[in-house]
Amino acid sequence: MVTLVRAAVLTNFFEVARDLGLNPQGVLRKVGLSRALLQDPDQRIPSQAAVALLEQAALAADCPNFGLRMAESRQLSNFGVVSLLISHQPTLRAALATTIEYRHLLNETLSMQIEDAGKMVIVREEVVADMPSRQATELAIGVLFRMCAALLGARWRPHSVNFTHQAPPDLSLHRRLFACRLEFSSEFNGIVCAAADLDAPNPSADPAMVRYARRFVESLPRMNEYSAVLEVRKAIYLLLPMGRATSESVAQGLGLSVRTMQRQLDEGGASFTDLLGEVRRELVQRYMDNRQYSIGHIGELLGYSTPSSFTRWFSAQFGAAPAVWRAERRKVGRR
């Protein structure tokens, strides 16, 4: 299934490219997009092309933080009509839940989850793509961070911002934008903050405006038809590093019984086992590119209880043991 996103996810792409001295025409052609397509924020474009565009632009401009540069100037209004519904929620927790509920109007490649951990909360956010997505991930988390700051103002002081990829050579932009602890080579992408921050009342909340905005937003068409296959893939992306990517946990997270989920997957021509394998193959390549991750740790993140079971699976998928495959990949990267 080809998923679509609003061109608004690439708002200010051209401005950032210009500031970096990059002529974007070449990278646009490379991913099958055009300037005209991106000029209408409501234009629907393939999500994979949007992810690829950011990666190609970062390479062409030699700018490891291209996506974060885009996030730096984003406003809540860039969410379109959904911003009205988000900004008048009673708490930040409710605003995040609304963002998750209406993500089909924003960006269906995003998978988000709010996880309570005692006095702290982990807001996990993953870009579901079968290609490198460092730039899209930093853009998404940067936008999420700025949304929280817009709602809480000076009260927004998260504990940390976490990324699964390695730190870039220059952290000045990350420190300026986030102004909190940065965790690279983390087990998840997202933000850790105090539960009290999520539950503090929003002084700008307006229940009447929420009712009006919800009626309007619910009248808007989805960009993509509901796909159980896509929703299960997104849930696996979030739950696999947590060791909870079982059919029971995924079904529960989607509000379905296991039998109903399996029936919907059957109708979509997929199975839970196949999707789990696909996500593992996509994530393992991201993890293997991070030199801070040991082979053993990668196996744990993918749900393997012993190094030998991970090695057997990896060798069957990629034709070489993990250490050998990683060494060969690094040789290619140095050429």
C-alpha positions in Angstrom: 0.0 0.0 0.0 1.3 3.4 -1.0 0.7 5.8 1.9 0.3 9.6 1.3 1.2 12.6 3.4 0.2 16.3 3.1 2.9 18.3 1.4 2.7 20.5 4.5 5.1 18.0 6.2 7.8 19.6 3.9 6.9 23.2 4.7 10.0 25.4 4.6 12.0 22.7 2.7 12.9 25.3 0.0 13.9 27.9 2.6 16.3 25.6 4.4 17.8 24.4 1.1 18.3 28.0 0.0 20.0 28.9 3.3 22.4 26.0 2.8 23.2 26.9 -0.8 21.5 23.8 -2.2 19.7 23.8 -5.5 16.8 21.4 -4.7 15.8 20.6 -8.3 18.2 17.6 -8.5 17.1 16.0 -5.3 13.4 16.6 -6.2 13.8 14.8 -9.5 15.7 12.0 -7.9 12.7 11.1 -5.6 10.0 11.9 -8.2 8.7 15.2 -6.8 8.6 18.7 -8.1 8.5 22.2 -6.7 4.9 22.6 -7.9 3.7 19.6 -5.9 5.2 21.0 -2.7 3.8 24.5 -3.1 0.2 23.4 -2.1 0.3 22.3 1.6 -2.8 20.1 1.1 -1.3 18.3 -1.9 -0.9 14.6 -1.2 2.5 13.1 -1.9 3.9 9.6 -1.4 5.3 9.3 2.1 8.4 7.3 0.9 9.2 10.1 -1.5 9.0 12.7 1.3 11.3 10.6 3.6 13.8 10.0 0.7 13.8 13.8 -0.2 15.0 14.7 3.3 17.8 12.1 3.2 18.9 13.1 -0.2 18.9 16.8 0.6 21.0 16.2 3.8 23.6 14.3 1.7 23.6 16.9 -1.1 24.0 19.8 1.3 26.4 17.9 3.6 24.1 18.9 6.4 23.5 16.1 9.0 20.8 18.2 10.7 18.7 19.2 7.7 15.5 17.8 9.1 16.0 19.6 12.4 16.7 22.9 10.7 13.2 22.5 9.1 11.7 21.8 12.5 13.3 24.9 14.1 10.9 27.3 12.5 7.7 25.2 12.5 4.6 26.5 14.2 1.5 24.8 15.5 -0.4 26.4 12.7 1.5 24.2 10.2 -0.7 21.3 11.4 -3.5 23.0 9.4 -7.1 22.8 10.7 -6.1 20.2 13.3 -4.0 22.8 15.1 -7.3 24.5 16.3 -8.4 21.2 17.9 -5.0 20.5 19.4 -4.4 24.0 20.9 -7.7 24.1 22.9 -7.3 20.7 24.6 -7.4 20.8 28.4 -3.9 19.3 28.9 -0.8 18.5 26.9 -1.7 14.8 27.4 -5.1 15.4 25.7 -3.3 17.4 23.0 -0.9 14.5 22.3 -3.8 12.0 22.3 -5.6 14.2 19.8 -2.5 14.3 17.6 -2.4 10.5 17.7 -6.1 10.2 16.9 -5.9 12.5 13.9 -2.5 11.6 12.6 -4.3 10.4 9.4 -4.8 14.1 8.6 -1.2 14.9 9.3 1.3 12.2 8.5 0.4 8.5 8.4 4.0 7.4 8.5 4.2 8.5 12.1 3.6 6.1 14.9 3.2 7.6 18.4 2.6 6.3 21.9 2.3 7.8 25.4 3.9 5.5 28.0 3.6 6.2 31.7 6.6 5.3 33.7 5.9 6.3 37.3 6.4 10.1 37.7 7.8 10.2 34.1 6.2 9.8 30.7 7.8 8.6 27.5 6.3 10.0 24.3 7.6 7.6 21.7 7.5 8.6 18.0 8.7 6.5 15.1 8.8 7.1 11.3 7.6 3.9 9.6 9.7 3.6 6.5 11.7 0.9 4.7 14.6 3.2 4.2 17.0 5.4 6.3 14.9 8.1 8.0 17.2 10.0 10.3 16.1 13.4 8.8 12.4 12.6 8.9 12.8 11.4 12.5 14.5 14.5 13.7 12.0 16.7 11.8 9.1 14.8 13.5 10.5 15.0 17.0 11.5 18.6 16.5 8.0 19.5 15.5 6.5 17.5 18.4 8.8 19.3 20.8 7.8 22.7 19.5 4.1 21.8 19.7 4.6 20.9 23.4 6.5 24.2 23.9 3.7 26.2 22.2 1.1 24.8 24.6 3.1 24.9 27.8 5.4 27.8 27.2 8.1 28.3 29.9 6.6 25.3 31.8 7.9 22.9 29.1 11.1 21.5 30.5 11.4 17.8 29.4 13.9 15.5 31.0 15.4 14.3 27.7 15.0 14.0 23.9 16.0 10.6 22.6 17.2 9.3 19.2 18.2 5.8 18.2 20.8 7.1 15.7 24.3 8.3 16.6 25.0 11.9 17.5 26.1 14.2 14.7 29.5 15.9 14.8 28.0 19.3 15.7 25.3 19.4 18.4 24.9 23.1 18.6 21.5 23.1 16.8 20.2 20.3 18.9 21.2 22.0 22.1 19.7 25.3 21.0 16.3 23.8 19.9 15.8 21.3 22.7 17.7 22.9 25.6 17.6 19.7 27.6 19.5 16.4 27.9 20.1 14.7 24.6 20.3 10.9 24.4 21.7 9.4 21.2 22.0 5.7 20.4 18.9 5.4 22.7 16.5 2.4 22.5 13.7 4.7 21.2 13.0 7.9 19.4 10.9 10.4 21.5 10.8 12.7 24.5 10.9 11.9 28.2 9.1 14.4 30.5 7.4 14.6 33.9 3.9 13.2 34.1 2.9 16.5 35.9 3.8 18.4 32.7 1.4 16.4 30.6 -1.4 16.8 33.1 -1.0 20.5 33.9 -4.1 22.5 32.8 -3.9 24.4 29.6 -4.9 28.0 30.3 -5.9 28.5 26.6 -8.3 25.5 26.6 -11.7 26.3 25.2 -14.2 23.3 25.3 -16.6 25.1 23.0 -13.8 25.6 20.4 -12.9 21.9 20.8 -16.4 20.8 20.0 -16.6 23.1 16.9 -13.1 22.1 15.7 -13.8 18.4 16.2 -17.0 18.5 14.1 -15.1 20.3 11.3 -12.0 18.0 11.4 -14.2 14.8 11.4 -15.8 16.0 8.2 -12.5 15.9 6.4 -11.6 12.9 4.3 -8.7 10.6 5.2 -5.7 10.8 3.0 -5.5 7.0 3.0 -8.1 4.4 3.6 -7.8 2.5 6.9 -5.3 -0.2 6.6 -5.0 -2.8 9.3 -1.7 -3.9 7.7 -0.2 -0.3 8.1 -1.6 0.1 11.7 -0.1 -3.2 12.8 3.2 -2.4 11.2 3.3 1.0 13.1 2.4 -0.8 16.4 5.2 -3.3 15.9 7.7 -0.4 15.3 6.9 1.0 18.7 6.6 -2.3 20.7 9.4 -4.3 19.3 12.3 -2.5 21.0 10.2 -2.7 24.2 10.0 -6.5 24.0 6.2 -6.4 23.6 5.7 -7.0 19.9 3.3 -9.9 20.4 0.1 -10.4 18.6 -1.8 -10.0 21.9 -0.1 -6.7 22.8 -0.4 -5.2 19.3 -4.1 -6.1 19.1 -4.7 -4.6 22.6 -3.0 -1.4 21.6 -5.2 -1.1 18.5 -8.3 -1.8 20.5 -9.0 -5.1 18.8 -9.2 -8.8 19.7 -6.5 -11.0 18.4 -9.0 -12.8 16.2 -10.4 -9.5 14.7 -6.8 -8.3 14.0 -5.9 -11.5 12.3 -9.1 -11.4 10.2 -8.3 -7.9 9.1 -4.7 -8.8 8.3 -6.0 -11.8 6.3 -8.3 -9.5 4.3 -5.2 -7.3 3.6 -3.2 -10.3 2.4 -0.8 -10.3 5.3 0.0 -12.1 8.5 1.3 -10.9 11.9 4.4 -13.1 11.6 5.2 -11.7 8.1 4.8 -8.1 9.3 7.0 -8.8 12.3 9.7 -10.2 10.0 9.4 -7.1 7.7 9.8 -4.7 10.6 12.8 -6.6 12.0 14.5 -6.5 8.6 13.9 -2.7 8.3 15.0 -1.9 11.9 18.0 -4.2 11.9 19.7 -2.2 9.1 19.2 1.0 11.0 20.6 -0.5 14.1 23.5 -2.1 12.4 24.5 1.3 11.0 24.8 2.7 14.5 28.3 1.8 15.7 27.3 2.4 19.3 25.0 -0.7 19.2 26.7 -4.0 19.9 25.5 -7.0 18.0 24.1 -8.5 21.3 22.1 -5.3 22.0 20.7 -5.2 18.5 19.4 -8.8 19.0 17.7 -7.7 22.2 16.1 -4.7 20.5 14.7 -7.1 17.9 13.2 -9.4 20.5 15.8 -12.3 20.4 16.6 -13.8 23.8 20.0 -15.2 22.9 22.8 -13.9 20.5 22.8 -17.3 18.7 19.1 -17.1 17.8 19.6 -13.5 16.4 22.7 -14.6 14.5 20.8 -17.5 12.9 17.9 -15.2 11.8 20.2 -12.5 10.5 22.4 -15.0 8.5 19.2 -16.4 6.9 18.0 -13.0 6.0 21.2 -11.3 4.8 23.5 -14.2 3.8 26.2 -13.4 6.4 26.7 -13.3 10.1 26.0 -9.9 11.7 29.6 -9.0 12.4 30.7 -9.9 8.9 27.8 -8.0 7.3 28.5 -4.9 9.4 32.2 -5.0 8.5 31.5 -5.3 4.8 29.0 -2.4 5.0 31.5 -0.2 6.7 34.1 -1.0 3.9 31.6 0.1 1.3 30.8 3.3 3.2 34.5 4.3 3.2 34.9 3.9 -0.5 
